[in-house]
Amino acid sequence: MSSVVEKVQDVIQPIVDSYHFELVDMEFVKEGKSWYLRVYIDKPAGIQLEDCAMISEKISEKLDAMDPDPIPQAYYLEVSSPGAERPLKKERDYQRALNQYIHISLYQPVNGAKAFEGTLIKLTADELTLSVKDKTRRKSLVFARQQIAHARLAIEF
C-alpha cells in the first residue's frame, strides 16, 4: 500500500514542516483486521506527547477534508516518535549516525551472518564501515550500501 503513503505524504509533509519537525517515516499497514497510517516525527530536542497529539489533529483535519478521500477504507492514524532505535532511511539519517552505535540487516549473509551491530565510523556514497566487537578486540567491517536491507540506531549493552 505504498501508493497510499505516496498520496498522503505531499499533504502531511507541509504540516510537519510548518512546526519545524522532521517527517522521519510513514507506513500504511494492515494488522489483523485493521489498517494503520503511522507517521513518525522528530525534532532535535525530542518529540513530546503533546507534539504528537497536535500533529495528529492537524493531519486528521487535512485528510478528512480531502475529496476524493486518499484512504477510502477505515484506518487508525498514529503519530509518534521514531524511538531510540530510529530507522536510518535518508542520507541525512546516516550522516547523523556517524560515530553512533547502529544495527544493520543485510539482504545476503556475509561470513554467515545477516545482521551486524557496531559503531558507524566511516560513510561514503557506496560503503559504510562499522567498528564491531570481536570477542576482546575491535575490528572494522566494510559493507556496500546496496547490501543493506535495513539500518537503525541501536542501544549498546
Secondary structure, DSSP 8 states (H G I E B T S, - for coil): -HHHHHHHHHHHHHHHHHTT-EEEEEEEEEETTEEEEEEEEE-TT---HHHHHHHHHHHHHHHHH-SS-S--S--EEEEE---TT-B--SHHHHHHTTTSEEEEEEEEEETTEEEEEEEEEEE-SSEEEEEEEETTEEEEEEEEGGGEEEEEE----
